[in-house]
Amino acid sequence: MQELSKERVLEIIEHYGGDPQQIVAILLDIQVFSGRNYLDKKWAVFVSETMNIPLSKIYDIVTFYEMFSLEPRGEYVIEICKSPPCYFTYTKDVVRWFEEAAGIKMGETTADGKISLIFTSCVGACDISPAVKIGDAVFGGLTANRVRTLVNRCLSGDIKPLVREEL
Ligand code: FES
């Protein structure tokens, strides 16, 4: 994926009609198109100036929602649900399984830039908890074996990362 340009960011803003109400969607798209699943600070400043939104408000949004990152992350961001139905049953095991399979700790990215592990809130799959989200896909019914398979599928590119080729 090529690096973001000002023109591309302007296209994203334009796609949402430059509507400040759509700021979360705009920032998310910029993050996805970054190729490293993060919002570079220069784009936060650019959006602030272009849309006349205080930079502090943009940082409030980016720090409030766990799905945003101001630092580069892996091609695959594995989001482990830590909301109560998952947390009280399996989350500790799921974290350990993913950390062992990927060889990193929560919040880290593998050296090859492939996988990051983060926590998230309910991904809407409580009925198949414990669950994780990878890109646009949700995976439930996790076991140690299934986690190993998921990590291997990420490493071999067998799962589609969250990539939008077009708006
Ligand atoms: S609480 Fe984990 S998917 Fe809903």
Boltz pocket constraint, residues with backbone or C-beta under 6 A from the ligand:
constraints:
  - pocket:
      binder: B
      contacts: [[A, 81], [A, 82], [A, 83], [A, 84], [A, 85], [A, 86], [A, 87], [A, 121], [A, 122], [A, 123], [A, 124], [A, 125], [A, 126], [A, 127], [A, 129], [A, 131]]
      max_distance: 6.0
